[in-house]
């Protein structure tokens, strides 16, 4: 079975999908014993059949990664590893239109988002980390720290479905730059760009076993994260699964990085540029249909500008267009899966029952696929489920505050702490608020801007460790200490 999609203006004249995909182990695609179907969330059309990874498959992938680590990759000079990363970056750039289209088909995200944001960032991660590969000794990771830093070994990486290729890039690029090899398990509902990336690794001449891709459901992810041959685990996904992975990592003594999402908040002060704040808030939650770990699902606005901001947000929400992700005029794509849509609907119903006031922008949505209208709830209290639970969705909650101290207390009054935004014209107030927010990333008069050189991660149940920048490299290195020696 072969499926063809296109043309899409400005994206790609045509994309041809294979009928089925195997696992990428030891530098080539191999068949497994069972398959599952991956579908387009926008149309419910089957895109391809993908192999279910089993215990034996994960064993083979880890063995291939271990062999590549010991015989080739860990002993390769950093400048040589950099050349491979640069080849991958250039191939990603060459195939960017095709990959953006594939990402939109598989995830339901609008093509403008995948093409103009996700792909450039993914490519930038490989270029950025290629630059680090031969410079680790000059960034506090060398002799001054007590001896040359060493790679950890085989890294198991399990990623979510919100930005599949981007998450792959910010995990694989630093791991390879530091000399580790990888076994990656993409989300069950969005495996296709990871498999396309495997083709790119082969085209780049990457030594067999350096990158291995094992597809499958949550069980396959557990097999990768819990495998005794894995030296480090990096996971992006739900807090519940992250806690189980943390227990497993502690049992086996593995290094661990967790990025578990959160209920990000925007604080809008009375002196803020209200229209700019409304734009940043709407783009921060709705343009990705809420499918982002740092989605700005909560807004705290100072009472003096509450009505003005609500009106500005409603105006911008009313202009959003929901529909075909491949249409360049689409702002909001499809919800990732039927099961996730059920969770969204149930949580929204609980907000209605708890007394929150719902407002949905008028928009026409397709008959087929998984869709949820852009929605805003006002009058939300911290005790309500909608304010406490982490869920990637196109929903915004708005509450008012009187003093900056109250805004800080309410923003921090959650189990999470991944990101936040502050909107005020006063530099001193911006700095005061940012210093008191328990969030890994705080944006000032903007929201959601990412850069490979900036560390990203959260506090509390939003995760453990940082990804990106120099700090993100530490998670993939064993840095020896320098012991004191008495000389007589």
C-alpha positions, 0 to 999 in steps of 0.5 A: 500500500502506498499513499500520496499526499499533495500538493500543498502550496509552499510545502512540497509537491508530493509526499509518498508514504510507505505502506509499512515501516519496520524498526530501525536497528543496527543501521537498517530497517527490520521487520517485527512480529506485529504491526499497528496502524498510525492514522491522521487525527484530522481525517482518521485515514490510515497513513501506514502500518508500523511495527510493534517493538517487543522485548526481543526487539529492544534487546537487539536495539540495545545490543546494537547501540552498545556495540556501536558505543564501544567500538566506534562512537565513544572513541571517535574524535569530537570533530568527527562526530561533529561532521556526522551531526552537520550532515544530519542537519543539512539533510534535515534542511534539504528534506524540511518541506517533506518532513513538515508535511509528514509531521502535520499529517501524523500529528494534526498540527497546522503546516505553518507550525511544523514548517515555520517553527518545528523544523527550523528548531529541530535543524538548529539543534543539530547545527548547535550541538555539532558545534559543541562536539569538539569543544566539551573540554573547553566548557568546564567538561575537561581537565579543569574538572578533574579529567576528561568528561566521558559519555555515559554509554547507551541512552534510552529516549522516550518522547511524546506526541506534541512536537515529535521531530523537535523533541527527537532533535533536542534529545538525540543531538546532545546525546550524540555530540557527547559520544553516546549512542541512542535507542529512541521510542517515539509516541505510538500516535506519531512515529512517522517523522522518527522513522523518516529521521532513521532514513536520514541517519542512514543517508548521512552514513552514521555508523550502524547502531549509533541511532536505533528507533523502536516503535510501539505502544507504552509497553515498548517505552517501558521496555526501553526505559527499564532495560538493564543495558541502558545507562541513562533515560531521557523522557518527555511525557505525562507526569504519571508515566514519568514517576514510574520511569523515575522509580525504575531508573532509581532501581537500576541506578540510571541517570535520568532526565524528565520533561513532564509538562505543566500548567504554564501561566501568564501574568498580565499586569495593569500597565501591560500592552494588553493587545500584545499580551492577548496575542502572546497568550492566544498564540501560546495556547491555541496555535499549537491546539494546546499540544505543547508542554509549555502551553500557556493554559492559565492567565492571571490578570490584574483586575484593572485590565481584566475586562479589556484583556478578556475582550482582546482575547475573545477577539483574537480567538474569534479570528482563529480558523480550525480545520485541515492542517495542510491548509496554510490558513489553518490556525488550529489543527486536530487533537492528537487522538480519540483517547486524548479528545475524550480526556479533554471533553471530560475535563471541560465538563468537570469545569462546567460542573464546578461553576466555571464560565465557558466561552468558545469561539465560533468556528466550523470544524470538520465532520471527521477527525478529532476536534475541540473548539478553542475555549476559554473558562473564566471564574476559575478557582485554584481548587478546581480540576481545570486549574490543577491538572496537566493536560495539553489542550486548546483551553485557556483559564482566566482569573484576576488578581490584585497585587503582584504578591497574589499573582506569584502565590497563585501561579506557584500554587500548583504541582508543576513549574515548567514555564511562565510569562510576565507582561508589564512595561516595568523592567523592575517589576518584570525582574521581581516577578520572574525571580519569584516564580517557580518555573524553569523558563520565564518569558518577559513580554513574550511567550513560547520562544525557544532556542537551542542554546537556552536550557529548558526544564521544570521544577516539581512535577514538571520534570528533572534536569535541563535540555538545551544549551551547555547545561543540557550537555551535562545530562549526557556526560560523566564528569569526574571530580578532582580529588585532593592529594597531600604531597609531603 
